[in-house]
């Protein structure tokens, strides 16, 4: 195998909690050197609020403590910026400018710097200074209103789609594009990612419905949210559920033949008759019995698993996504490359790399001692 794909890319990560750290976790897994910059007192809030989550999304990084409210620490940060490719931050707009560490200030130090600002609402607009979390962005993007069954209330998902997909992965894409551009032109750029923006951009089906019908579908009635009987969730005899995604006619016909009910293929997919027939049918067997029966019939029916069960899925195991450390699961990069390695690494202790990283940036013992005495590191 060759070296990791992002080997030689240095990232200064000032983000906290989930979206930013998840973004830089992917980049670290791809081989970038990620230096996690944390406040000396406590560091990333997730260290205390959700230590196991912190461990999952901060492996393979270095930890350096810097109190950017102190001028000495800002000077040290500027030294790190000289050799950095990327800075990622998730403060509200203007905070980094006030600290003397905003994009306009840093690009004077390093013109090729890619500066990624990952926030809830972006750097502009009437909401830019608002606080928010995943649920708020999903609410404004129309995701929550569409999540749930027909006639029921909105349902909160345990998947943080705004934080992780709309935010972290969108930001990672922007960073990679900007780094490639900087390598070609020698000029960096500001990457402005708002999680509301990124989440709304993922609403492809809902936007298509608006284009075709002139308005949103009612909750639980769009093509892939419950409106079709052959793309739906059904309860089984054991109280567990299966997911039927036999959207194309060929898959649904395979299902009908497998269960010995070819007449179901002639019923309208959006009608109550087919839904009622499938509800009655699936209630006759357990989830695992249905999976066993249908496994070889190419009909897009799968058991609905808990997260714990998903870890033991033979397909997941075969792909090597989940590793175990001290009996606890760890995620690896969910991308396979033919000729490149991913990087694992351990989760850093708070400030474990402070002196080594700052010394490598050119700070001498006296400067480091002064920073330490001032509690700036």
Helices and strands as residue ranges (DSSP letters): E 10-13, H 19-29, E 33-38, H 46-49, H 51-57, E 62-65, H 71-82, E 86-89, H 95-98, H 103-109, E 114-119, H 134-140, H 143-146, H 161-161, I 162-169, H 170-185, E 189-194, H 195-201, H 204-213, E 231-235, E 241-245, H 249-258, G 262-266, H 272-282, H 287-294, E 301-303, H 307-311, H 314-319, E 322-325, E 328-331, H 354-360, H 365-373
